[in-house]
């Protein structure tokens, strides 16, 4: 397994995830091989917060066309991380 720094690939910033941030839930694209325990460790280590719960789901890549050529976007794994009450990630505060 990769190091904890390589587990979190990037945050997911959408209107829906911005609404979840008010509830203390943050969404990330993570390594597809990562388990919930490893994701929890990586978030706590990187952002210095206390994680209450981790929910994961696999997102199937969409089929895209350009003219008669058909391709597929890559599949990815999404993690919604719930923080303990009163905790927040400062990285997201300006968004």
PyMOL commands that set and color helices and strands:
alter all, ss='L'
color gray80, all
select helices_A, chain A and resi 4-6+15-21+36-47+90-92
alter helices_A, ss='H'
color red, helices_A
select strands_A, chain A and resi 8-11+25-30+51-59+63-66+69-72+76-83
alter strands_A, ss='S'
color yellow, strands_A
deselect
rebuild
show_as cartoon
